[in-house]
Amino acid sequence: MKKILLIVLLGGGAIFAYRYAVVDAPVRTGKEFLRAWGKEDAPAAAALTDGETAKKAVETHILRGVCRAPMEALGGSQATVESRSTGADGSVVLTMHQVVAFDPPGQTSGFANSMAASFRQVVTLKKTGAGWRVVEFQPSFLDAVSTRRR
C-alpha cells in the first residue's frame, strides 16, 4: 500500500514538474512580457524578445500610443490566456486579454486606480537558447472603463 501511494505521489509530482517546465513556460514568459509592457518598461519588455521585428514592435506599440484614453498614472496589470496554438515551426501563439489599471489626468489617487483599459494581445513566442522569447507582438485596444462607482 505504501509503495502504491509513493508511486502515485511521484507520478503526480512528475506531471506537475512537466507542466511547469514545458507546457506553462511560454505562458509565463508571455505574462512577464505583458506585465513589463503594461508598466511601460520598454527595456524589460525588449529583453524578453528575440529579433529586430519584436524589438521594434515594443518600441512602436507603446501603451499610451495603443490606448485611446488619456493616462497619467499607471497601476497594475493582469493578463489571461484566451487561446493557445502551436505553429509548424514550434512557435506558440498566445491570444491574451490584458487589463491595465490607470488614472486619467487630474484624477490621480494614491488609494486606487479609477479606470481600466482592456487589450487583446497576440503574442508569438519561440524557444531559443535563452528560453522562450517573444518574436511577434500585436496589441489591440478594446475599451477603457471607469472602475469607481459614482
N, C-alpha and C positions, 0 to 999 in steps of 0.2 A: 504494500500500500504506500509506503514511504517513497519507494522508487518511482511509482506512477506519479505521485504528487510532484516529485522532483523533476521528472521528465516534462510534466505539464507546465510547471513554473519556468523551466529553462526554455521550452518551446515558446511560451508567451513572451519571455524576455527577448528571444531571438527575433520574433515578429515585430516587437516594439522597436528594437535596435535597427532592423531593416527599414521600417517605415521612416524612422527619424533620419537615418543616414542616407537613404536612397530616394525614397518616394517624396518626402517633405522638404528635401534640401532646396529644390528650385523655388518652392513656395516661400520658404524662409528668406531666401535672397530677394525675391520679388517684393515681399513685405518690407524688408530692410531698405531696399531701393526707394519704394514709395514713401516710407517714413522720412527719408532724407529729402526727397523731392517736396514733400508736404511741409517741411521746415525751411524750404528754400536753401538747403545746404548743398549747393551745386558740387563742391569738391568731394563730399562724401558720396553723393549720387554718382558722380563721374567715376569714382574709384570702383564702383560695382559694375561698370560697363566694360565692354570689350569691343574695340574697333572705333573708328572715327565717326561712323554714322550714328552710333548710340551716344557718343560724347557730344556730338553736335546737336542731337535731339534734346539732351539735357540742357544745353546752353540756350537753345532757341525756344523750347517749350517750358518756360519758367512758370511757376504757379500763378503769379499775378498777371501774366500775359494770357494764360489759358482761361482763368476765371473771369467772368464778365461782371463781377461785383467788386466794388472798391474794398480793399483790405488795408487795415492799418496794423493790427497786432495778430499774430498767428498763434493758435493753440495747438492742441494735439491732433493727430490724425489716426484713422482706423481704416484698415483695408481687409476686405473679404474676397475670397475666390468665388467667381460666378461660374467659370468653366475652365477646363484644362484640356489641352490636346497636345499630342506629340507628333512632331514632324518626321518625315522620312530620314532626315539627317540627324535625328536625335535631339533636335531642339524642342523646347517645351514652350507652348504658347499659353499664357495665363490671361484670362479676361477677369479683371478685378474691379470691384466697386470700392472707391475710396471716399471717405468723408473727412474733410478738413475743417476744424473749428477755427473761427476768426472773429475779430471785432472790426466793424466798419469804422471809417474815420469819425471821430467825435463821440464814439460810444465805447472807448476802451475802458475795460474794467479789470481790476486785479482779482476779482472773485470768479467770474466765469465768462466764457465767450458768448456773444449774443447771436452769432449766425453760424451756419454750417453750409459748406459748399460740397456738392456731390460731383464726382468724376467717374467716368468709365475709362479704365486704363487697359490697354492691350500691350502686354509686356512679353517679349520673346527672349528666352534665355538659352544659352548653350553652355555645356560643360567644358571648361578649359583646365589647364594645368593648375590654375589658381582657384579652382572651384567653379560654381555656377556664376555666370556673368550675363548681364543684360546686353543683347545685341540689337534690339529694336524696341522703341518705346513710342506709343501713340496715345496721348491723353485726349479726352474729350469732356468738356464741361456739360453737366446735366442740369444743375439748378442750385440756387442758393436760397436758403430759408432761415427765418428767424427761429431761434431756439428759446426765446423768452416769451412768456405769455403776458399779454397786456391786460 
